[in-house]
Amino acid sequence: MAGTSAPSASVDASANGSHAAAEAPVGAPTNPMATALLTDQYQFSMAYAYWKAGKHADQAVFDLYFRKNPFGGEFTVFAGLEECVKFIANFRFTEDDISFLQSVMPMCEGAFFDYLKKIDCSDVEVYAIPEGSVVFPKVPLIRVQGPVAVVQLLETPFVNLINYASLVTTNAARHRHVAGKSKVLLEFGLRRAQGPDGAISASKYCFMGGFDATSNVLAGNLFGIPLRGTHSHAFVSSYGQISLLFLSTESLDDIPDKSLKSKDGSRCFHLVPSSYFKFLVGFQAADSLCGVFGETNQSELAAFASYALAFPSNFLALVDTYDVMRSGIPNFCAVALALHDLGYKASGIRLDSGDLAYLSIEARKVFCAIEKDFNVPGFGKMIITASNDLNEETIDALNKQGHEVDAFGIGTYLVTCYSQAALGCVFKLVEINSKPRIKLSEDVAKVSIPCKKRCFRLYGKEGYPLVDIMIRESEPTPKVCYFCSHMSNLKCLKFIMLNLSRQENEYSVVIHLLNPKGHMLFPSMLRSFYSAIGLGNQVRIFYKPRAELPSLEKIRSRCMQQLEKLRPDHIRRLNPTPYKQVSVSAKLYDFIHYLWLNEAPVGELQ
């Protein structure tokens, strides 16, 4: 394939009933470092060995999957597919790439590098579960098939592009579940992320996993994610010294005396210091606030006034620079009421330290009291945003204590996936030249599932998933009544094989012992997982419909919808009920055992 390309749905039918599709261009990967050289050195070593043996064009099938759900949970959200598609759409080696490879692989023949110059992914086919889907261990997220040397070169970048994307999306989804649907979640991780690429990826995939906005301006530009941000403590402290006495004149010179038009544009006011101080005096006189407020920091008041003049329609203040209840809250309220007199409505406050549960409750009491005493409708519903190294555990604790926080700004623990470093995706060969292959291991969890497979999710009458079922591609689609076997039954195989000898009569005993213990399923709904991703800038003949890449917003919606369909006990934060129902059909189960017995060395018992 030359040039860029994109997946599309088939649009024209040819005379023989197949479909042809002209495909629109796909953009480059988000990270310009995602090039054909972004792979491990041993991938090139294997590619050369394939080429040297004349096997480079053998047709291979690889599955990309993971073995265990992250964060001690029982679900994972699949993400990163779009970047994989962009990667293969732009996969090719430049002259500089070839020169570098020749310098580090001088033992390879020159004709091999001529081969590398010509390869692309025009003969590669990708089948994938839709991005944003809830997935479980062992089920292939992506199936890649094509010339073995080319597909081998895709292993490392595919695993790299899926691993972190799925991990951080799952982390975001877990935070969304703990916070609840009604809360606003803001991703604030740019400064703590692992470099620019980690930050950009985190912003994109946290939005996919259920966050509402990001502080990352570049991510907002690249992906259309809503942006949120106010000011820092530095902005407040830049306005001078802490005043010692309420209504002292120490910081009055820092309070801007500027004009601000009313929201309807009909009036123009000069907001002088008295515009704010009259409200501070009023707070002391109010019956419901009597004794709550005293001295406030006037440099903070000056900072709030200055910020409000810049953003009168979106005034949200960070109130913990000095003292939340004695200074930050009354200063914010004074400025908010001054804005109200001009027809503007302040947004709210942000708490970045202290006892967030207590402070949010006390702040809400003040807002409600001011709404009543100063007759300002809606003032009691000011948005309270909390930050300060939040994570699942602290949000869960806040929920149990009770709080009045409307929005959470989450950074470090979210974007770094602090509680788990990696998802652990793998990329395994399952078929070569139409011959199924299996990877065996002393660790049964690492045994691969051979051959091309189709995957389905079966739902019960209540709408919750019953089972994820893998069948051989040649098998018919599961019916209303279906027999399958749980993957955990494979664990018996290792024990049985240790007792094998090469005598034929003992093999017959083994086959009898391996008869699967399955279960009958009565699903009310069945959904296929895979859709084909078509690539190529030329018109190609498609025998199956190709899926278009959806927008980030649509992927986010899919993620939210699928999470809602999980049983509550599968998705809870602590001690979730295991989703054990990842199974194979009886035919695939028998075939795995057959292949295992044929591939594994069998020794005599002494």
C-alpha positions in Angstrom: 0.0 0.0 0.0 1.3 3.4 -0.9 0.1 6.6 0.8 -2.4 6.8 3.6 -5.7 4.9 3.8 -8.8 4.4 5.9 -11.3 1.7 6.6 -14.7 2.1 5.0 -17.9 0.3 4.5 -18.4 -1.6 1.2 -20.4 0.5 -1.2 -20.5 -1.1 -4.6 -21.5 -4.6 -5.5 -19.7 -6.4 -8.4 -21.3 -8.9 -10.7 -20.2 -11.9 -8.7 -21.8 -10.6 -5.5 -18.7 -9.4 -3.7 -18.2 -5.9 -2.6 -15.8 -3.2 -3.7 -14.9 -0.1 -1.7 -12.9 3.0 -2.5 -11.4 4.1 0.8 -10.8 7.6 2.1 -7.4 8.6 3.5 -6.6 7.9 7.2 -4.4 10.4 9.0 -1.0 9.7 10.5 -0.6 8.3 14.0 -1.0 10.9 16.7 2.6 10.4 17.8 5.0 11.0 14.9 7.4 8.6 16.6 5.1 5.7 15.7 6.9 4.7 12.6 8.0 1.4 11.1 11.2 1.5 13.3 9.1 1.5 16.5 9.7 -2.2 17.2 12.0 -4.5 19.0 15.3 -5.5 17.3 14.4 -9.2 17.5 11.4 -8.6 15.2 13.9 -7.6 12.4 16.0 -10.6 13.3 13.0 -12.9 12.8 12.0 -11.1 9.7 15.5 -11.7 8.2 15.4 -15.4 9.3 11.9 -15.8 7.6 13.2 -14.1 4.5 16.4 -16.2 4.5 14.4 -19.4 4.7 11.9 -18.3 2.1 9.1 -18.2 4.6 8.5 -14.5 4.7 5.4 -14.7 2.5 3.8 -17.5 4.5 0.3 -16.5 5.6 0.1 -16.1 9.4 -2.6 -15.3 11.9 -1.8 -13.6 15.2 -4.1 -12.9 18.2 -3.6 -9.9 20.5 -5.1 -10.4 23.9 -4.4 -10.1 27.6 -4.4 -12.6 30.4 -5.7 -10.8 33.5 -7.9 -7.9 34.2 -6.1 -4.9 35.8 -6.4 -3.1 39.1 -7.8 -6.2 40.8 -11.0 -5.8 38.9 -13.1 -8.0 36.7 -13.4 -6.0 33.5 -11.2 -4.1 31.0 -12.0 -1.5 28.3 -10.4 -2.1 24.9 -8.7 1.0 23.5 -6.0 2.0 21.0 -7.5 0.4 17.9 -7.6 3.7 15.9 -3.9 4.3 16.5 -3.2 0.7 15.3 -5.1 1.4 12.1 -3.3 4.6 11.5 0.0 2.8 12.1 -0.5 0.2 9.5 -2.0 2.6 7.1 1.3 4.6 7.2 3.6 1.6 7.6 6.7 1.8 5.3 10.4 2.2 5.6 12.1 5.4 4.4 15.6 5.5 2.9 17.0 6.8 6.2 15.3 3.8 8.0 16.9 1.3 5.6 20.3 3.0 6.0 20.1 2.7 9.7 19.0 -0.9 9.6 21.9 -1.7 7.3 24.3 -0.1 9.8 23.0 -2.2 12.8 22.5 -5.4 10.9 25.6 -5.6 8.7 25.4 -9.5 8.7 22.2 -9.4 6.6 22.3 -9.7 2.8 21.6 -6.6 0.8 18.6 -8.2 -0.9 16.8 -8.3 2.4 16.9 -4.5 2.7 15.6 -4.3 -0.9 12.7 -6.4 0.4 12.1 -4.1 3.3 12.0 -1.1 1.0 9.0 -2.6 -0.8 6.9 -3.9 2.0 3.7 -2.3 3.4 0.5 -3.5 4.9 -1.6 -3.8 1.8 -1.8 -7.6 2.3 -2.6 -7.3 6.0 -6.1 -7.8 7.3 -7.2 -6.7 10.8 -10.2 -8.0 12.6 -11.0 -6.3 15.9 -13.5 -5.9 18.7 -15.0 -2.4 18.5 -12.9 0.1 20.4 -14.5 1.1 23.7 -15.9 -2.3 24.3 -15.8 -4.0 27.7 -13.6 -7.1 27.3 -12.2 -10.0 29.3 -9.0 -12.1 29.5 -8.1 -14.5 26.7 -10.6 -13.2 24.2 -8.6 -11.8 21.2 -9.0 -8.0 20.9 -7.4 -8.0 17.5 -6.7 -10.6 14.9 -4.0 -9.8 12.4 -3.4 -11.9 9.3 -1.0 -11.5 6.4 2.6 -12.3 5.4 4.4 -13.6 8.5 7.4 -11.3 8.2 5.3 -8.2 7.9 2.8 -9.2 10.7 5.8 -10.0 12.9 7.0 -6.5 12.6 3.6 -5.2 13.8 3.8 -7.1 17.1 5.6 -4.7 19.2 3.9 -1.5 18.0 0.5 -3.1 18.3 1.1 -4.2 21.8 2.5 -0.8 22.7 -0.4 1.0 21.3 -3.0 -1.2 23.0 -1.4 -1.8 26.4 -1.4 1.7 27.9 -4.5 2.8 26.0 -6.6 0.0 27.4 -5.1 0.3 30.9 -5.7 4.0 31.3 -9.2 3.8 29.8 -10.1 1.1 32.2 -8.6 3.2 35.1 -10.8 6.1 34.0 -13.9 3.9 33.8 -13.2 2.7 37.3 -13.0 6.3 38.6 -16.2 7.1 36.7 -18.0 4.1 38.4 -16.9 5.1 41.9 -17.7 8.8 41.4 -21.1 8.1 39.9 -22.9 9.4 36.9 -23.9 12.7 38.3 -20.4 14.0 39.1 -18.1 15.8 36.6 -14.7 14.2 36.1 -11.8 16.4 35.0 -8.5 14.9 33.9 -5.6 17.0 35.3 -2.7 14.7 34.7 -0.6 16.6 32.1 2.2 17.7 34.5 2.5 14.3 36.1 2.2 12.0 33.1 5.1 10.0 31.7 6.2 12.5 29.0 4.3 14.3 26.3 3.0 11.1 24.7 1.8 9.7 28.0 0.0 12.9 28.7 -1.7 13.1 25.3 -2.7 9.5 25.3 -4.0 9.8 28.9 -6.2 12.8 28.0 -7.7 11.0 25.0 -8.3 7.7 26.7 -9.6 9.1 30.0 -12.2 10.9 28.0 -13.0 7.6 26.3 -13.3 6.0 29.7 -15.9 8.5 31.0 -14.1 11.7 32.0 -15.9 14.9 30.9 -13.0 17.3 30.2 -9.2 17.8 30.4 -6.8 20.5 31.3 -4.5 19.5 28.4 -4.9 22.1 25.7 -3.1 20.1 23.0 -5.4 17.2 23.6 -8.3 19.5 23.3 -7.0 20.7 19.9 -6.2 17.2 18.6 -9.3 15.3 19.8 -12.0 17.9 20.4 -12.1 17.1 24.2 -13.7 19.9 26.3 -11.2 22.0 28.2 -11.4 23.1 31.8 -9.1 25.1 34.0 -9.1 28.1 36.3 -6.0 29.5 38.1 -3.3 28.3 40.5 -2.1 29.4 43.9 0.6 31.5 42.2 -2.0 33.8 40.6 -3.5 34.5 44.1 -0.2 34.9 45.9 1.1 37.3 43.2 -1.2 40.0 44.5 0.9 40.9 47.5 1.2 40.3 51.3 -1.4 38.8 53.6 -3.3 41.7 55.3 -3.3 41.7 59.1 -6.6 43.4 59.8 -10.0 43.1 58.1 -10.6 46.1 55.8 -7.0 47.3 56.2 -5.7 49.4 53.3 -2.5 47.3 52.8 -3.7 45.6 49.6 -6.3 48.1 48.3 -3.9 49.3 45.7 -3.8 45.8 44.2 -7.6 45.7 43.7 -8.3 46.7 40.2 -10.5 49.7 39.6 -11.8 48.8 36.2 -15.0 49.1 34.3 -17.2 46.1 33.5 -20.3 46.2 31.4 -23.4 44.5 32.7 -24.1 41.2 31.0 -26.9 42.7 28.9 -24.6 45.5 27.8 -27.0 48.3 29.0 -24.8 49.5 31.9 -21.2 50.1 32.7 -19.9 50.0 36.2 -16.6 50.9 37.9 -15.9 48.1 40.3 -14.1 49.9 43.1 -13.0 48.2 46.4 -16.3 49.2 48.0 -18.1 47.0 45.5 -16.7 44.0 47.3 -16.3 45.3 50.9 -20.0 46.0 51.2 -20.7 42.3 50.9 -18.0 41.3 53.3 -19.5 43.7 55.9 -22.9 42.3 55.0 -21.8 38.7 55.7 -20.9 39.8 59.2 -24.3 41.3 59.7 -26.3 38.4 58.3 -28.0 36.3 61.0 -27.3 33.0 59.3 -23.6 33.9 58.9 -23.1 35.7 62.2 -19.7 34.8 63.6 -18.7 32.7 60.6 -16.5 35.2 58.9 -14.1 37.8 60.2 -10.8 38.9 58.8 -10.1 38.0 55.1 -7.0 38.2 53.1 -7.3 41.3 50.9 -4.6 40.2 48.5 -6.7 37.1 47.8 -9.7 39.4 47.3 -7.7 41.5 44.8 -6.7 38.3 42.9 -10.3 37.1 42.8 -11.6 40.5 41.6 -9.0 40.6 38.9 -9.8 37.1 37.7 -13.5 37.9 37.7 -13.0 41.0 35.6 -11.2 38.7 33.0 -13.8 36.0 33.2 -17.1 37.4 34.5 -19.2 34.7 33.0 -17.0 31.8 34.1 -15.6 32.8 37.5 -14.4 29.8 39.4 -11.9 30.5 42.2 -9.3 28.4 44.0 -10.1 29.2 47.6 -7.4 27.4 49.7 -4.3 29.6 49.1 -4.6 31.0 52.7 -7.6 29.8 54.6 -10.7 28.3 53.0 -13.4 29.2 55.5 -12.0 32.4 57.0 -10.8 34.0 53.7 -11.3 32.0 50.5 -15.0 31.4 50.7 -16.0 35.0 51.9 -13.8 36.6 49.3 -15.2 34.4 46.6 -18.8 35.2 47.7 -18.1 38.9 47.8 -16.8 38.9 44.2 -19.6 36.6 43.0 -22.3 38.9 44.5 -20.7 41.9 42.8 -20.9 40.0 39.5 -24.5 39.1 40.2 -25.3 42.8 40.5 -24.2 43.1 36.9 -26.2 40.1 35.7 -23.4 37.6 35.7 -23.4 34.2 37.5 -20.2 32.9 39.1 -19.4 29.2 38.4 -18.0 28.0 41.8 -14.9 27.2 43.7 -12.1 24.6 43.7 -10.7 23.0 46.8 -7.1 21.6 46.5 -6.2 20.8 50.1 -7.6 20.0 53.5 -10.6 17.9 54.6 -12.5 17.9 51.3 -15.6 16.3 52.8 -15.9 18.8 55.6 -14.9 21.9 53.6 -17.3 21.1 50.8 -20.2 20.7 53.2 -19.4 23.9 55.1 -19.0 25.8 51.8 -22.4 24.5 50.6 -24.0 25.7 53.9 -22.5 29.2 53.3 -23.7 29.3 49.6 -27.2 28.3 50.7 -27.3 30.9 53.5 -26.2 33.6 51.1 -28.9 32.5 48.6 -31.5 33.0 51.3 -30.2 36.1 53.0 -29.2 38.0 49.9 -32.0 36.7 47.7 -29.8 35.4 45.0 -31.5 32.4 43.3 -29.2 29.5 42.5 -26.3 30.7 44.6 -26.6 27.6 46.8 -25.9 25.4 43.8 -22.4 26.8 43.1 -20.1 24.2 41.7 -17.6 22.8 44.2 -14.6 21.1 42.5 -12.1 19.1 44.5 -8.6 18.1 43.5 -5.4 17.1 45.5 -4.1 13.7 44.5 -7.5 12.0 44.3 -7.9 8.4 43.3 -10.5 5.7 43.5 -10.0 5.1 47.2 -10.3 8.7 48.3 -13.4 9.3 46.2 -14.9 6.1 47.6 -14.0 7.4 51.1 -15.6 10.8 50.4 -18.8 9.0 49.3 -18.9 7.1 52.5 -18.3 10.2 54.6 -20.7 12.4 52.7 -19.7 15.4 50.8 -20.9 18.3 48.6 -18.4 18.0 45.8 -19.8 18.3 42.3 -16.6 17.8 40.2 -13.4 15.9 40.8 -10.1 17.0 39.2 -7.9 13.8 39.1 -4.3 13.7 37.8 -1.4 11.6 39.1 -3.1 8.4 40.1 -5.2 8.4 37.0 -2.7 9.0 34.2 0.2 7.0 35.7 -2.1 4.1 36.5 -0.4 4.1 39.9 -1.7 0.8 41.1 -0.7 -1.2 38.1 2.1 -0.5 35.7 0.9 -2.4 32.6 -1.9 -4.5 31.2 0.2 -7.3 29.9 -1.1 -7.7 26.3 0.5 -10.5 24.2 0.6 -11.2 20.5 0.6 -14.9 19.7 0.7 -16.9 16.5 -2.4 -19.1 16.2 -2.2 -20.2 12.6 0.4 -20.5 9.8 -0.5 -21.4 6.2 -4.0 -22.5 7.4 -2.4 -24.8 10.0 -3.4 -24.1 13.6 -0.5 -23.5 16.0 -0.5 -23.5 19.8 2.0 -22.2 22.4 2.3 -24.5 25.4 3.6 -23.6 28.9 4.2 -25.0 32.3 1.9 -22.1 33.4 -1.5 -23.1 32.0 -2.6 -19.4 31.9 0.0 -18.9 29.2 -1.3 -21.6 26.9 -2.5 -19.9 23.7 -5.9 -20.7 22.0 -5.1 -22.0 18.5 -6.6 -21.2 15.1 -8.9 -18.5 13.7 -11.8 -17.9 16.0 -15.1 -16.1 16.1 -16.1 -14.6 19.4 -19.6 -13.9 20.7 -21.1 -12.4 23.9 -24.3 -14.1 25.1 -26.8 -12.1 27.2 -29.4 -13.3 29.6 -33.0 -12.1 29.8 -32.1 -9.4 32.3 -29.7 -7.9 29.8 -26.5 -8.8 31.6 -23.7 -10.8 29.9 -23.8 -14.5 30.5 -20.7 -15.7 28.7 -18.1 -14.8 26.2 -17.8 -17.7 23.8 -15.0 -18.5 21.3 -15.6 -20.9 18.5 -13.6 -22.0 15.5 -14.2 -19.9 12.4 -15.7 -22.9 10.6 -18.3 -23.6 13.3 -21.9 -22.4 12.9 -23.1 -19.4 14.9 -24.2 -20.3 18.5 -27.9 -21.0 18.8 -30.5 -20.4 21.6 -29.4 -23.5 23.4 -25.7 -23.9 23.4 -23.1 -26.2 25.1 -19.7 -24.8 25.9 -16.8 -25.4 28.3 -15.1 -23.0 30.7 -11.5 -22.2 30.1 -10.6 -23.2 33.6 -11.2 -26.9 32.6 -7.9 -26.7 30.7 -6.1 -26.7 34.1 -6.8 -30.4 34.4 -4.8 -31.1 31.3 -1.4 -30.5 32.8 -2.0 -32.9 35.6 -3.2 -35.6 33.2 -0.3 -35.2 30.8 2.2 -35.8 33.6 0.7 -39.3 33.9 0.9 -40.1 30.2 3.0 -42.8 28.6 3.4 -43.4 24.9 1.2 -46.6 25.0 -1.9 -46.3 22.8 -4.3 -47.8 25.4 -3.3 -45.1 27.9 -4.1 -42.4 25.3 -7.6 -43.7 25.0 -8.0 -43.3 28.8 -6.7 -39.8 28.5 -9.2 -38.8 25.8 -11.9 -40.1 28.0 -10.7 -38.1 31.0 -10.5 -34.9 29.0 -14.2 -35.0 28.0 -15.1 -31.4 28.9 -17.4 -30.6 31.7 -19.4 -27.8 30.2 -22.8 -26.1 30.7 -25.9 -25.4 28.8 -26.6 -21.8 27.9 -30.0 -20.3 27.1 -29.2 -16.7 26.0 -31.9 -14.2 25.0 -29.5 -12.2 22.8 -26.2 -12.9 21.0 -23.7 -10.4 19.6 -20.7 -11.0 17.4 -17.5 -9.2 18.5 -15.5 -8.8 15.3 -15.6 -6.5 12.4 -13.1 -6.3 9.6 -10.9 -3.3 9.2 -10.2 -2.7 5.5 -7.0 -0.9 4.4 -5.7 0.3 1.1 -5.9 3.4 -1.0 -6.9 1.4 -4.1 -10.2 -0.2 -4.8 -10.2 -3.7 -3.3 -12.6 -6.6 -3.3 -14.2 -7.2 0.1 -16.1 -10.3 0.9 -17.1 -8.9 4.3 -18.3 -5.5 5.3 -15.5 -3.2 6.5 -16.0 -1.0 9.6 -15.5 2.7 9.6 -13.6 4.2 12.5 -16.1 5.9 14.8 -15.5 9.3 16.4 -14.0 9.6 19.9 -17.4 10.7 21.2 -19.1 7.6 19.8 -16.4 5.3 21.3 -17.0 7.0 24.6 -20.7 6.4 24.4 -20.2 2.7 23.5 -17.9 2.4 26.6 -20.5 4.0 28.9 -23.3 1.8 27.5 -21.4 -1.4 27.9 -20.3 -0.6 31.4 -24.0 -0.1 32.3 -24.8 -3.6 31.0 -22.4 -5.3 33.4 -23.8 -6.8 36.6 -23.1 -4.4 39.5 -21.2 -7.1 41.4 -18.8 -7.5 38.5 -17.9 -3.9 38.4 -17.7 -2.9 42.0 -14.4 -1.6 43.3 -13.7 -4.0 46.1 -14.0 -7.8 45.9 -15.9 -7.9 42.6 -17.5 -11.2 41.6 -15.3 -12.9 39.0 -16.6 -12.9 35.4 -15.5 -16.5 34.8 -17.6 -17.1 31.8 -15.0 -16.8 29.1 -15.5 -20.2 27.4 -14.8 -22.1 24.2 -17.2 -24.3 22.3 -17.1 -28.0 22.8 -15.5 -28.5 19.4 -12.8 -25.9 20.0 -12.2 -27.4 23.5 -11.6 -30.8 22.0 -9.4 -29.4 19.3 -7.2 -27.6 21.8 -6.7 -30.9 23.7 -6.0 -32.7 20.5 -3.4 -30.2 19.4 -1.9 -30.1 22.9 -1.4 -33.9 22.9 0.2 -33.8 19.5 2.6 -30.9 20.2 3.7 -31.6 23.8 6.6 -34.0 24.4 5.5 -37.0 26.5 7.9 -38.8 28.7 7.9 -42.2 30.4 7.1 -42.3 34.1 10.1 -43.9 36.0 
